[in-house]
């Protein structure tokens, strides 16, 4: 069985965050730190819950790499991870409903 949330890192650098389809925790759960240019969160509220209107403050960020989020709607996807020297590290299989943030 897979971890419901996996942080894939190499040389102490996060390369990806994987959230499996079976993740289910009430409330708002952020998987990314505040300094990431893209945020990944899971929300689960009871029916009728209203989220108060709010704004997102302007934050200046210096982005060095494009982050990409994939939601696997149907099927399977094998993700291969490589080092900066293009050496193969490991693979992960994603399935229907899984989400990955490639950092």
C-alpha positions in Angstrom: 0.0 0.0 0.0 1.2 3.5 -0.8 1.5 6.3 1.7 -1.4 8.7 1.3 1.0 11.6 1.0 4.5 11.1 -0.2 7.3 13.7 -0.4 9.8 12.5 -2.9 13.2 14.1 -2.3 16.7 13.6 -3.6 19.8 15.2 -1.9 17.5 17.0 0.5 15.6 18.7 -2.3 11.9 18.0 -2.8 11.2 16.9 -6.3 7.5 15.9 -6.0 4.5 15.7 -3.6 2.1 12.8 -4.3 -1.4 12.8 -2.8 -3.2 9.5 -3.3 -6.8 9.3 -4.1 -7.7 7.8 -0.7 -6.4 10.8 1.2 -9.4 12.0 3.3 -8.9 14.3 6.2 -11.5 16.9 7.3 -10.7 20.6 7.0 -8.1 22.3 4.9 -4.8 20.5 4.5 -1.8 22.2 2.7 1.0 19.9 1.5 3.3 22.7 0.4 5.3 25.2 2.4 4.3 28.9 2.2 7.4 29.8 0.1 6.4 27.6 -2.9 5.2 29.5 -5.9 2.3 27.0 -6.3 0.3 25.7 -3.4 -1.3 22.3 -3.2 -4.1 21.7 -0.7 -6.9 19.3 0.0 -10.3 20.5 1.3 -13.0 18.4 2.9 -15.9 20.2 4.6 -19.4 19.1 5.6 -22.2 20.0 3.2 -23.3 23.6 3.6 -20.0 24.8 4.9 -19.2 28.4 3.7 -15.7 29.6 3.3 -15.5 33.2 4.3 -14.5 35.6 1.4 -10.8 36.4 1.5 -8.1 37.8 -0.6 -4.7 36.4 -1.5 -2.0 39.0 -0.8 0.5 40.0 -3.4 3.7 38.2 -2.9 6.8 38.7 -5.0 8.6 35.5 -5.7 11.6 34.6 -7.7 10.8 31.4 -9.7 13.7 29.3 -10.9 11.8 26.2 -12.2 8.3 25.7 -13.4 6.1 23.6 -11.1 3.5 21.3 -12.6 0.5 19.6 -11.1 -1.0 16.5 -12.6 -4.4 15.1 -11.7 -4.9 11.6 -12.9 -8.5 11.5 -13.9 -8.4 8.0 -15.5 -5.8 5.4 -16.1 -2.2 5.0 -14.8 0.9 7.0 -15.1 4.5 6.0 -14.3 6.6 8.9 -13.1 10.4 8.4 -13.4 12.6 10.5 -11.2 16.1 11.5 -12.2 19.0 13.3 -10.6 20.3 16.6 -12.0 22.9 14.5 -13.8 20.1 12.6 -15.5 20.7 9.4 -13.6 17.6 7.3 -12.9 16.5 7.3 -9.2 13.1 5.7 -8.8 9.6 5.4 -10.3 6.2 5.9 -8.9 2.9 4.6 -10.4 -0.1 7.0 -10.1 -3.7 5.9 -10.6 -7.2 7.3 -11.0 -7.7 10.2 -8.6 -4.0 10.6 -7.6 -2.4 14.1 -7.7 1.3 14.9 -8.1 3.0 18.3 -7.8 6.3 18.2 -9.7 8.7 20.7 -8.1 
